[in-house]
Amino acid sequence: MGRSISSSSTISLIFLLPYIFLLSVDLFGTNLRANDIPKLVQKACDFSTVQDLCNNIFKIDSRAQWATTKFNLEDITIKLAYSNYTKIARKVLTITSDETNLEFRRIYRYCLHQYLLVRSDLENLIHVLDLQGDLDQAAQNASSHIFTCMGYFTHFSNISNPFAHDNENLVYFFELIRDIYFAPL
């Protein structure tokens, strides 16, 4: 009786091995496809003036693997810009709230005000995309508030800009939105 259990488990194992092999090959193939950059994304990034940002965000964001249209890429980029904005706006608010130097705090509040305006511009970008409007102008409007924030620190050179890197990144996102809008995809 012990022999028949061993025989049946050996036979089961023999029948299961091909399925296990096929499953592992398919998982490996799926993994390779996940790291592949779709042609639409590659074409958009090649056209972009911020190619590093473009390649990095679309490699990380899984939605880019399923993008089949320019609209999809624009939508993904706007959502990523909005997510990035949210993190930066929290940082600006925290730094502004924690600042004890009144002169610094005043400049930081000016920037915070500009960031509040950026939020409405990002929401406008979503509406403009849905209505197939001019994303170029909408992205430029959003960028203008970031440049205004940067300008405050130019006028008050004695105050360091704790948002400089964040401002740059957000401007790059708006540039990417514009680049995809103009890309011949």
PyMOL commands that set and color helices and strands:
alter all, ss='L'
color gray80, all
select helices_A, chain A and resi 2-35+39-47+51-60+62-66+70-98+102-130+135-155+164-182
alter helices_A, ss='H'
color red, helices_A
deselect
rebuild
show_as cartoon
